[in-house]
Amino acid sequence: MLWKVLLGIAIANCGLAVSTPASALAYQDIQGSWCGLASNRNLTNVNFSPESFTITFLSNNSQVSLKIVRYEFTDSVVTIQYQNTSGATLQVHYGEFSLDDQRMAQEASTAGPRYLFVRC
């Protein structure tokens, strides 16, 4: 009898999990420091703040800080529009956020391949 009750609870919980809509990503999902994995072609770390993001190139410890124009959030991707050092507005996309908010990927683009990041 107890197993029937437990089974019923488990099935009800599964139904709730399936019917709950996915929540959109938000600034807190990307804010702060992210460390690039050693498998990335250009080993970099990034730090996101509301107004800018800073890229640290680990090969020589140089940094560049880029002004954020706008963050855009969907259920699975954060798009960042930013000004490069020449003043041109560009964008980069981050997705594949893990459920524990500890991993993400910079999506492949014309600027380069997909890069993996973990929280520093």
VEXMIKOL-65609 format. One record per atom (N, C-alpha, C, O): x, z, y; residue number from 1. Coordinates in nm, 4 decimals, decimal comma, padded with zeros to 6 digits. Layout:
<recs>
u X	w Z	v Y	k NUM
...
</recs>
This chain:
<recs>
u 00,0817	w 00,0000	v -00,1201	k 1
u 00,0000	w 00,0000	v 00,0000	k 1
u 00,0863	w 00,0000	v 00,1268	k 1
u 00,0582	w -00,0743	v 00,2208	k 1
u 00,1907	w 00,0828	v 00,1295	k 2
u 00,2784	w 00,0902	v 00,2455	k 2
u 00,3463	w -00,0432	v 00,2716	k 2
u 00,3646	w -00,0822	v 00,3870	k 2
u 00,3836	w -00,1129	v 00,1659	k 3
u 00,4505	w -00,2416	v 00,1855	k 3
u 00,3577	w -00,3429	v 00,2499	k 3
u 00,4040	w -00,4299	v 00,3236	k 3
u 00,2256	w -00,3337	v 00,2236	k 4
u 00,1298	w -00,4243	v 00,2865	k 4
u 00,1212	w -00,3974	v 00,4367	k 4
u 00,1131	w -00,4902	v 00,5173	k 4
u 00,1231	w -00,2702	v 00,4726	k 5
u 00,1201	w -00,2334	v 00,6141	k 5
u 00,2457	w -00,2845	v 00,6833	k 5
u 00,2378	w -00,3446	v 00,7905	k 5
u 00,3628	w -00,2607	v 00,6218	k 6
u 00,4889	w -00,3063	v 00,6800	k 6
u 00,4934	w -00,4581	v 00,6902	k 6
u 00,5402	w -00,5123	v 00,7903	k 6
u 00,4453	w -00,5266	v 00,5878	k 7
u 00,4405	w -00,6719	v 00,5903	k 7
u 00,3498	w -00,7201	v 00,7034	k 7
u 00,3841	w -00,8150	v 00,7739	k 7
u 00,2358	w -00,6563	v 00,7213	k 8
u 00,1442	w -00,6924	v 00,8295	k 8
u 00,2076	w -00,6745	v 00,9665	k 8
u 00,1917	w -00,7588	v 01,0547	k 8
u 00,2797	w -00,5641	v 00,9839	k 9
u 00,3488	w -00,5391	v 01,1107	k 9
u 00,4551	w -00,6450	v 01,1345	k 9
u 00,4678	w -00,6962	v 01,2457	k 9
u 00,5320	w -00,6785	v 01,0303	k 10
u 00,6366	w -00,7793	v 01,0426	k 10
u 00,5780	w -00,9143	v 01,0805	k 10
u 00,6328	w -00,9834	v 01,1664	k 10
u 00,4682	w -00,9527	v 01,0181	k 11
u 00,4049	w -01,0811	v 01,0484	k 11
u 00,3518	w -01,0810	v 01,1915	k 11
u 00,3659	w -01,1806	v 01,2625	k 11
u 00,2917	w -00,9716	v 01,2344	k 12
u 00,2403	w -00,9629	v 01,3716	k 12
u 00,3539	w -00,9742	v 01,4720	k 12
u 00,3409	w -01,0431	v 01,5732	k 12
u 00,4655	w -00,9071	v 01,4448	k 13
u 00,5804	w -00,9161	v 01,5352	k 13
u 00,6365	w -01,0569	v 01,5405	k 13
u 00,6763	w -01,1026	v 01,6477	k 13
u 00,6409	w -01,1268	v 01,4284	k 14
u 00,6880	w -01,2657	v 01,4273	k 14
u 00,5975	w -01,3526	v 01,5134	k 14
u 00,6454	w -01,4385	v 01,5874	k 14
u 00,4689	w -01,3307	v 01,5038	k 15
u 00,3750	w -01,4072	v 01,5841	k 15
u 00,3956	w -01,3844	v 01,7324	k 15
u 00,3883	w -01,4786	v 01,8113	k 15
u 00,4214	w -01,2602	v 01,7714	k 16
u 00,4486	w -01,2307	v 01,9112	k 16
u 00,5755	w -01,2985	v 01,9582	k 16
u 00,5800	w -01,3530	v 02,0685	k 16
u 00,6788	w -01,2957	v 01,8752	k 17
u 00,8070	w -01,3570	v 01,9131	k 17
u 00,7924	w -01,5063	v 01,9317	k 17
u 00,8522	w -01,5636	v 02,0227	k 17
u 00,7139	w -01,5699	v 01,8471	k 18
u 00,6961	w -01,7142	v 01,8560	k 18
u 00,6102	w -01,7512	v 01,9762	k 18
u 00,6342	w -01,8543	v 02,0391	k 18
u 00,5113	w -01,6699	v 02,0091	k 19
u 00,4191	w -01,7063	v 02,1160	k 19
u 00,4690	w -01,6638	v 02,2543	k 19
u 00,4124	w -01,7063	v 02,3550	k 19
u 00,5728	w -01,5815	v 02,2614	k 20
u 00,6244	w -01,5388	v 02,3902	k 20
u 00,7003	w -01,6540	v 02,4552	k 20
u 00,7927	w -01,7074	v 02,3939	k 20
u 00,6648	w -01,6942	v 02,5766	k 21
u 00,7348	w -01,8057	v 02,6400	k 21
u 00,8788	w -01,7669	v 02,6743	k 21
u 00,9083	w -01,6512	v 02,7042	k 21
u 00,9663	w -01,8654	v 02,6692	k 22
u 01,1065	w -01,8410	v 02,7048	k 22
u 01,1141	w -01,8130	v 02,8539	k 22
u 01,0436	w -01,8746	v 02,9338	k 22
u 01,1997	w -01,7205	v 02,8898	k 23
u 01,2152	w -01,6922	v 03,0319	k 23
u 01,3267	w -01,7794	v 03,0875	k 23
u 01,4247	w -01,8087	v 03,0190	k 23
u 01,3106	w -01,8197	v 03,2108	k 24
u 01,4105	w -01,9033	v 03,2756	k 24
u 01,5367	w -01,8225	v 03,3011	k 24
u 01,5331	w -01,7007	v 03,3184	k 24
u 01,6474	w -01,8940	v 03,3028	k 25
u 01,7732	w -01,8290	v 03,3399	k 25
u 01,7650	w -01,7885	v 03,4863	k 25
u 01,6857	w -01,8440	v 03,5624	k 25
u 01,8468	w -01,6922	v 03,5253	k 26
u 01,8500	w -01,6438	v 03,6626	k 26
u 01,9943	w -01,6149	v 03,7023	k 26
u 02,0850	w -01,6214	v 03,6193	k 26
u 02,0145	w -01,5834	v 03,8285	k 27
u 02,1493	w -01,5612	v 03,8789	k 27
u 02,2249	w -01,4574	v 03,7967	k 27
u 02,3439	w -01,4755	v 03,7708	k 27
u 02,1599	w -01,3502	v 03,7554	k 28
u 02,2300	w -01,2453	v 03,6809	k 28
u 02,2861	w -01,2962	v 03,5478	k 28
u 02,3755	w -01,2335	v 03,4910	k 28
u 02,2350	w -01,4088	v 03,4972	k 29
u 02,2868	w -01,4642	v 03,3726	k 29
u 02,4244	w -01,5284	v 03,3903	k 29
u 02,5010	w -01,5377	v 03,2944	k 29
u 02,4558	w -01,5722	v 03,5110	k 30
u 02,5827	w -01,6412	v 03,5327	k 30
u 02,6780	w -01,5630	v 03,6231	k 30
u 02,7982	w -01,5899	v 03,6220	k 30
u 02,6287	w -01,4688	v 03,6998	k 31
u 02,7125	w -01,3975	v 03,7965	k 31
u 02,8308	w -01,3285	v 03,7294	k 31
u 02,8247	w -01,2915	v 03,6122	k 31
u 02,9378	w -01,3119	v 03,8056	k 32
u 03,0533	w -01,2385	v 03,7562	k 32
u 03,1603	w -01,3272	v 03,6967	k 32
u 03,1661	w -01,4474	v 03,7225	k 32
u 03,2449	w -01,2649	v 03,6163	k 33
u 03,3646	w -01,3298	v 03,5638	k 33
u 03,3447	w -01,3842	v 03,4229	k 33
u 03,2867	w -01,3186	v 03,3364	k 33
u 03,3943	w -01,5058	v 03,4022	k 34
u 03,3915	w -01,5734	v 03,2731	k 34
u 03,5316	w -01,6219	v 03,2413	k 34
u 03,5982	w -01,6802	v 03,3268	k 34
u 03,5766	w -01,5985	v 03,1195	k 35
u 03,7097	w -01,6400	v 03,0753	k 35
u 03,6983	w -01,7620	v 02,9857	k 35
u 03,6206	w -01,7637	v 02,8902	k 35
u 03,7767	w -01,8640	v 03,0179	k 36
u 03,7787	w -01,9849	v 02,9361	k 36
u 03,8498	w -01,9587	v 02,8041	k 36
u 03,9436	w -01,8793	v 02,7975	k 36
u 03,8045	w -02,0256	v 02,7005	k 37
u 03,8683	w -02,0124	v 02,5696	k 37
u 03,9943	w -02,0976	v 02,5649	k 37
u 04,0033	w -02,1999	v 02,6328	k 37
u 04,0896	w -02,0563	v 02,4864	k 38
u 04,2182	w -02,1257	v 02,4771	k 38
u 04,2028	w -02,2689	v 02,4281	k 38
u 04,2921	w -02,3510	v 02,4489	k 38
u 04,0917	w -02,3001	v 02,3637	k 39
u 04,0690	w -02,4361	v 02,3153	k 39
u 04,0313	w -02,5330	v 02,4274	k 39
u 04,0297	w -02,6541	v 02,4055	k 39
u 04,0010	w -02,4818	v 02,5472	k 40
u 03,9663	w -02,5682	v 02,6603	k 40
u 04,0894	w -02,6449	v 02,7061	k 40
u 04,1994	w -02,5900	v 02,7127	k 40
u 04,0695	w -02,7724	v 02,7377	k 41
u 04,1806	w -02,8588	v 02,7799	k 41
u 04,2517	w -02,8019	v 02,9027	k 41
u 04,3745	w -02,7934	v 02,9049	k 41
u 04,1768	w -02,7638	v 03,0025	k 42
u 04,2327	w -02,7009	v 03,1232	k 42
u 04,1908	w -02,5548	v 03,1186	k 42
u 04,0776	w -02,5214	v 03,1537	k 42
u 04,2797	w -02,4691	v 03,0762	k 43
u 04,2434	w -02,3281	v 03,0600	k 43
u 04,2178	w -02,2662	v 03,1967	k 43
u 04,3088	w -02,2519	v 03,2783	k 43
u 04,0920	w -02,2298	v 03,2197	k 44
u 04,0508	w -02,1711	v 03,3472	k 44
u 03,9598	w -02,0523	v 03,3234	k 44
u 03,8938	w -02,0413	v 03,2200	k 44
u 03,9580	w -01,9640	v 03,4213	k 45
u 03,8575	w -01,8590	v 03,4307	k 45
u 03,7753	w -01,8897	v 03,5545	k 45
u 03,8255	w -01,9511	v 03,6487	k 45
u 03,6496	w -01,8477	v 03,5554	k 46
u 03,5647	w -01,8683	v 03,6723	k 46
u 03,4949	w -01,7378	v 03,7086	k 46
u 03,4661	w -01,6548	v 03,6224	k 46
u 03,4685	w -01,7216	v 03,8368	k 47
u 03,3959	w -01,6052	v 03,8862	k 47
u 03,2891	w -01,6551	v 03,9819	k 47
u 03,3192	w -01,7236	v 04,0795	k 47
u 03,1631	w -01,6202	v 03,9533	k 48
u 03,0505	w -01,6660	v 04,0340	k 48
u 02,9996	w -01,5538	v 04,1231	k 48
u 02,9732	w -01,4431	v 04,0761	k 48
u 02,9862	w -01,5829	v 04,2510	k 49
u 02,9223	w -01,4916	v 04,3455	k 49
u 02,8079	w -01,5691	v 04,4110	k 49
u 02,7964	w -01,6897	v 04,3887	k 49
u 02,7237	w -01,5048	v 04,4902	k 50
u 02,6113	w -01,5774	v 04,5505	k 50
u 02,6549	w -01,6936	v 04,6402	k 50
u 02,5859	w -01,7953	v 04,6466	k 50
u 02,7674	w -01,6801	v 04,7088	k 51
u 02,8092	w -01,7812	v 04,8058	k 51
u 02,9170	w -01,8764	v 04,7569	k 51
u 02,9337	w -01,9842	v 04,8139	k 51
u 02,9908	w -01,8393	v 04,6526	k 52
u 03,1024	w -01,9232	v 04,6091	k 52
u 03,1342	w -01,8986	v 04,4624	k 52
u 03,0878	w -01,8022	v 04,4016	k 52
u 03,2152	w -01,9891	v 04,4072	k 53
u 03,2729	w -01,9593	v 04,2776	k 53
u 03,4204	w -01,9909	v 04,2842	k 53
u 03,4631	w -02,0881	v 04,3464	k 53
u 03,4971	w -01,9057	v 04,2181	k 54
u 03,6423	w -01,9151	v 04,2195	k 54
u 03,6898	w -01,9571	v 04,0819	k 54
u 03,6516	w -01,8990	v 03,9803	k 54
u 03,7737	w -02,0589	v 04,0807	k 55
u 03,8329	w -02,1075	v 03,9565	k 55
u 03,9788	w -02,0645	v 03,9557	k 55
u 04,0521	w -02,0904	v 04,0512	k 55
u 04,0210	w -01,9987	v 03,8481	k 56
u 04,1611	w -01,9610	v 03,8308	k 56
u 04,2194	w -02,0481	v 03,7206	k 56
u 04,1713	w -02,0469	v 03,6073	k 56
u 04,3235	w -02,1238	v 03,7546	k 57
u 04,3927	w -02,2082	v 03,6574	k 57
u 04,5032	w -02,1235	v 03,5951	k 57
u 04,6012	w -02,0894	v 03,6613	k 57
u 04,4866	w -02,0903	v 03,4686	k 58
u 04,5752	w -01,9933	v 03,4047	k 58
u 04,7158	w -02,0459	v 03,3797	k 58
u 04,8079	w -01,9665	v 03,3604	k 58
u 04,7348	w -02,1771	v 03,3796	k 59
u 04,8682	w -02,2324	v 03,3555	k 59
u 04,9665	w -02,1924	v 03,4652	k 59
u 05,0856	w -02,1758	v 03,4390	k 59
u 04,9162	w -02,1767	v 03,5893	k 60
u 05,0050	w -02,1384	v 03,7003	k 60
u 04,9449	w -02,0293	v 03,7888	k 60
u 05,0006	w -01,9973	v 03,8939	k 60
u 04,8322	w -01,9720	v 03,7473	k 61
u 04,7627	w -01,8650	v 03,8199	k 61
u 04,7149	w -01,9052	v 03,9594	k 61
u 04,6888	w -01,8188	v 04,0431	k 61
u 04,7034	w -02,0353	v 03,9849	k 62
u 04,6511	w -02,0782	v 04,1145	k 62
u 04,4991	w -02,0648	v 04,1140	k 62
u 04,4356	w -02,0663	v 04,0085	k 62
u 04,4426	w -02,0517	v 04,2326	k 63
u 04,2985	w -02,0354	v 04,2468	k 63
u 04,2440	w -02,1312	v 04,3512	k 63
u 04,3129	w -02,1691	v 04,4459	k 63
u 04,1196	w -02,1691	v 04,3317	k 64
u 04,0463	w -02,2438	v 04,4326	k 64
u 03,9070	w -02,1805	v 04,4410	k 64
u 03,8436	w -02,1534	v 04,3391	k 64
u 03,8616	w -02,1577	v 04,5627	k 65
u 03,7290	w -02,1013	v 04,5852	k 65
u 03,6420	w -02,2103	v 04,6468	k 65
u 03,6788	w -02,2714	v 04,7471	k 65
u 03,5263	w -02,2339	v 04,5854	k 66
u 03,4384	w -02,3421	v 04,6272	k 66
u 03,3054	w -02,2852	v 04,6755	k 66
u 03,2487	w -02,1954	v 04,6132	k 66
u 03,2565	w -02,3387	v 04,7874	k 67
u 03,1323	w -02,2910	v 04,8470	k 67
u 03,0128	w -02,3401	v 04,7654	k 67
u 03,0017	w -02,4587	v 04,7342	k 67
u 02,9237	w -02,2467	v 04,7314	k 68
u 02,8001	w -02,2803	v 04,6617	k 68
u 02,6988	w -02,3332	v 04,7637	k 68
u 02,6729	w -02,2693	v 04,8657	k 68
u 02,6425	w -02,4493	v 04,7352	k 69
u 02,5346	w -02,5044	v 04,8164	k 69
u 02,4014	w -02,4519	v 04,7642	k 69
u 02,3143	w -02,4110	v 04,8409	k 69
u 02,3875	w -02,4540	v 04,6288	k 70
u 02,2622	w -02,4113	v 04,5692	k 70
u 02,2804	w -02,3871	v 04,4198	k 70
u 02,3558	w -02,4574	v 04,3525	k 70
u 02,2102	w -02,2870	v 04,3697	k 71
u 02,1949	w -02,2645	v 04,2256	k 71
u 02,0564	w -02,3147	v 04,1869	k 71
u 01,9599	w -02,2922	v 04,2600	k 71
u 02,0454	w -02,3819	v 04,0734	k 72
u 01,9156	w -02,4213	v 04,0184	k 72
u 01,9084	w -02,3688	v 03,8754	k 72
u 02,0048	w -02,3810	v 03,7998	k 72
u 01,7952	w -02,3108	v 03,8381	k 73
u 01,7805	w -02,2468	v 03,7078	k 73
u 01,6644	w -02,3076	v 03,6307	k 73
u 01,5558	w -02,3264	v 03,6857	k 73
u 01,6871	w -02,3383	v 03,5036	k 74
u 01,5806	w -02,3789	v 03,4126	k 74
u 01,5828	w -02,2809	v 03,2958	k 74
u 01,6525	w -02,1796	v 03,3005	k 74
u 01,5070	w -02,3110	v 03,1921	k 75
u 01,5055	w -02,2254	v 03,0739	k 75
u 01,6403	w -02,2216	v 03,0040	k 75
u 01,6722	w -02,1225	v 02,9382	k 75
u 01,7205	w -02,3272	v 03,0165	k 76
u 01,8435	w -02,3332	v 02,9374	k 76
u 01,9688	w -02,3741	v 03,0137	k 76
u 02,0785	w -02,3685	v 02,9582	k 76
u 01,9553	w -02,4152	v 03,1393	k 77
u 02,0711	w -02,4664	v 03,2134	k 77
u 02,0732	w -02,4085	v 03,3551	k 77
u 01,9700	w -02,3946	v 03,4207	k 77
u 02,1950	w -02,3753	v 03,3994	k 78
u 02,2186	w -02,3398	v 03,5390	k 78
u 02,2957	w -02,4557	v 03,6000	k 78
u 02,4044	w -02,4899	v 03,5535	k 78
u 02,2398	w -02,5158	v 03,7037	k 79
u 02,3076	w -02,6229	v 03,7765	k 79
u 02,3578	w -02,5640	v 03,9070	k 79
u 02,2834	w -02,4992	v 03,9805	k 79
u 02,4852	w -02,5877	v 03,9344	k 80
u 02,5451	w -02,5369	v 04,0573	k 80
u 02,5861	w -02,6556	v 04,1422	k 80
u 02,6677	w -02,7379	v 04,1005	k 80
u 02,5291	w -02,6641	v 04,2619	k 81
u 02,5751	w -02,7619	v 04,3595	k 81
u 02,6746	w -02,6900	v 04,4480	k 81
u 02,6476	w -02,5806	v 04,4974	k 81
u 02,7901	w -02,7522	v 04,4677	k 82
u 02,8981	w -02,6884	v 04,5424	k 82
u 02,9727	w -02,7919	v 04,6252	k 82
u 02,9612	w -02,9123	v 04,6023	k 82
u 03,0489	w -02,7429	v 04,7216	k 83
u 03,1346	w -02,8299	v 04,8019	k 83
u 03,2761	w -02,8192	v 04,7491	k 83
u 03,3301	w -02,7094	v 04,7354	k 83
u 03,3369	w -02,9347	v 04,7193	k 84
u 03,4756	w -02,9316	v 04,6746	k 84
u 03,5678	w -02,9127	v 04,7945	k 84
u 03,5212	w -02,8992	v 04,9077	k 84
u 03,6966	w -02,9116	v 04,7701	k 85
u 03,7927	w -02,8845	v 04,8775	k 85
u 03,7939	w -02,9937	v 04,9841	k 85
u 03,8450	w -02,9717	v 05,0939	k 85
u 03,7383	w -03,1113	v 04,9533	k 86
u 03,7289	w -03,2202	v 05,0517	k 86
u 03,5972	w -03,2177	v 05,1283	k 86
u 03,5772	w -03,2971	v 05,2202	k 86
u 03,5068	w -03,1264	v 05,0906	k 87
u 03,3783	w -03,1155	v 05,1577	k 87
u 03,2662	w -03,1941	v 05,0930	k 87
u 03,1520	w -03,1876	v 05,1384	k 87
u 03,2969	w -03,2689	v 04,9867	k 88
u 03,1925	w -03,3442	v 04,9165	k 88
u 03,1082	w -03,2492	v 04,8324	k 88
u 03,1598	w -03,1523	v 04,7768	k 88
u 02,9779	w -03,2772	v 04,8234	k 89
u 02,8890	w -03,1959	v 04,7416	k 89
u 02,8844	w -03,2540	v 04,6008	k 89
u 02,8531	w -03,3714	v 04,5815	k 89
u 02,9162	w -03,1700	v 04,5030	k 90
u 02,9169	w -03,2067	v 04,3616	k 90
u 02,8309	w -03,1074	v 04,2861	k 90
u 02,7824	w -03,0100	v 04,3437	k 90
u 02,8120	w -03,1315	v 04,1576	k 91
u 02,7379	w -03,0348	v 04,0767	k 91
u 02,8008	w -03,0220	v 03,9394	k 91
u 02,8672	w -03,1127	v 03,8893	k 91
u 02,7769	w -02,9049	v 03,8805	k 92
u 02,8236	w -02,8747	v 03,7460	k 92
u 02,7102	w -02,8025	v 03,6741	k 92
u 02,6323	w -02,7299	v 03,7359	k 92
u 02,7019	w -02,8231	v 03,5427	k 93
u 02,5940	w -02,7656	v 03,4630	k 93
u 02,6514	w -02,6706	v 03,3588	k 93
u 02,7484	w -02,7026	v 03,2901	k 93
u 02,5896	w -02,5530	v 03,3485	k 94
u 02,6270	w -02,4550	v 03,2466	k 94
u 02,5056	w -02,4284	v 03,1593	k 94
u 02,3945	w -02,4109	v 03,2094	k 94
u 02,5273	w -02,4256	v 03,0293	k 95
u 02,4189	w -02,4017	v 02,9358	k 95
u 02,4692	w -02,3304	v 02,8117	k 95
u 02,5775	w -02,2718	v 02,8116	k 95
u 02,3901	w -02,3359	v 02,7072	k 96
u 02,4237	w -02,2732	v 02,5796	k 96
u 02,4514	w -02,1234	v 02,5956	k 96
u 02,5421	w -02,0693	v 02,5323	k 96
u 02,3732	w -02,0578	v 02,6799	k 97
u 02,3902	w -01,9146	v 02,7014	k 97
u 02,3498	w -01,8394	v 02,5746	k 97
u 02,2430	w -01,8635	v 02,5182	k 97
u 02,4360	w -01,7487	v 02,5310	k 98
u 02,4042	w -01,6690	v 02,4126	k 98
u 02,2996	w -01,5647	v 02,4483	k 98
u 02,2847	w -01,5280	v 02,5649	k 98
u 02,2275	w -01,5173	v 02,3479	k 99
u 02,1231	w -01,4178	v 02,3712	k 99
u 02,1773	w -01,2884	v 02,4297	k 99
u 02,1059	w -01,2181	v 02,5013	k 99
u 02,3041	w -01,2557	v 02,3996	k 100
u 02,3647	w -01,1337	v 02,4527	k 100
u 02,4350	w -01,1567	v 02,5865	k 100
u 02,5033	w -01,0671	v 02,6361	k 100
u 02,4193	w -01,2753	v 02,6454	k 101
u 02,4797	w -01,3108	v 02,7751	k 101
u 02,6318	w -01,2985	v 02,7755	k 101
u 02,6910	w -01,2680	v 02,8791	k 101
u 02,6951	w -01,3218	v 02,6617	k 102
u 02,8400	w -01,3087	v 02,6529	k 102
u 02,9121	w -01,4429	v 02,6376	k 102
u 03,0348	w -01,4482	v 02,6464	k 102
u 02,8369	w -01,5518	v 02,6146	k 103
u 02,8978	w -01,6837	v 02,5977	k 103
u 02,8146	w -01,7881	v 02,6686	k 103
u 02,6925	w -01,7760	v 02,6793	k 103
u 02,8830	w -01,8921	v 02,7175	k 104
u 02,8159	w -02,0071	v 02,7769	k 104
u 02,9105	w -02,1258	v 02,7677	k 104
u 03,0275	w -02,1111	v 02,7325	k 104
u 02,8584	w -02,2427	v 02,7995	k 105
u 02,9400	w -02,3633	v 02,7990	k 105
u 02,9166	w -02,4415	v 02,9276	k 105
u 02,8036	w -02,4549	v 02,9743	k 105
u 03,0254	w -02,4925	v 02,9834	k 106
u 03,0143	w -02,5902	v 03,0913	k 106
u 02,9890	w -02,7231	v 03,0216	k 106
u 03,0679	w -02,7645	v 02,9367	k 106
u 02,8811	w -02,7896	v 03,0562	k 107
u 02,8446	w -02,9121	v 02,9883	k 107
u 02,9411	w -03,0246	v 03,0231	k 107
u 02,9967	w -03,0286	v 03,1329	k 107
u 02,9600	w -03,1148	v 02,9296	k 108
u 03,0459	w -03,2308	v 02,9517	k 108
u 02,9887	w -03,3155	v 03,0653	k 108
u 02,8672	w -03,3255	v 03,0823	k 108
u 03,0781	w -03,3754	v 03,1416	k 109
u 03,0373	w -03,4621	v 03,2525	k 109
u 03,1466	w -03,5658	v 03,2755	k 109
u 03,2445	w -03,5719	v 03,2011	k 109
u 03,1291	w -03,6462	v 03,3780	k 110
u 03,2318	w -03,7443	v 03,4108	k 110
u 03,3613	w -03,6762	v 03,4536	k 110
u 03,4684	w -03,7367	v 03,4480	k 110
u 03,3518	w -03,5505	v 03,4962	k 111
u 03,4707	w -03,4760	v 03,5384	k 111
u 03,5504	w -03,4210	v 03,4210	k 111
u 03,6672	w -03,3856	v 03,4368	k 111
u 03,4890	w -03,4135	v 03,3040	k 112
u 03,5628	w -03,3605	v 03,1900	k 112
u 03,4735	w -03,3234	v 03,0729	k 112
u 03,3512	w -03,3349	v 03,0800	k 112
u 03,5365	w -03,2787	v 02,9652	k 113
u 03,4615	w -03,2439	v 02,8440	k 113
u 03,3919	w -03,1083	v 02,8569	k 113
u 03,4030	w -03,0398	v 02,9586	k 113
u 03,3215	w -03,0728	v 02,7531	k 114
u 03,2528	w -02,9430	v 02,7438	k 114
u 03,3575	w -02,8324	v 02,7336	k 114
u 03,4545	w -02,8442	v 02,6586	k 114
u 03,3368	w -02,7238	v 02,8105	k 115
u 03,4261	w -02,6089	v 02,8087	k 115
u 03,3483	w -02,4843	v 02,7676	k 115
u 03,2347	w -02,4649	v 02,8108	k 115
u 03,4078	w -02,4016	v 02,6861	k 116
u 03,3457	w -02,2771	v 02,6429	k 116
u 03,4004	w -02,1597	v 02,7216	k 116
u 03,5196	w -02,1541	v 02,7518	k 116
u 03,3116	w -02,0646	v 02,7549	k 117
u 03,3488	w -01,9442	v 02,8293	k 117
u 03,2867	w -01,8221	v 02,7635	k 117
u 03,1796	w -01,8293	v 02,7033	k 117
u 03,3559	w -01,7105	v 02,7761	k 118
u 03,3049	w -01,5799	v 02,7337	k 118
u 03,3177	w -01,4841	v 02,8516	k 118
u 03,3991	w -01,5061	v 02,9412	k 118
u 03,2386	w -01,3793	v 02,8515	k 119
u 03,2504	w -01,2789	v 02,9584	k 119
u 03,3889	w -01,2153	v 02,9515	k 119
u 03,4384	w -01,1827	v 02,8436	k 119
u 03,4496	w -01,1985	v 03,0667	k 120
u 03,5823	w -01,1342	v 03,0724	k 120
u 03,5671	w -00,9842	v 03,0572	k 120
u 03,6664	w -00,9116	v 03,0593	k 120
</recs>
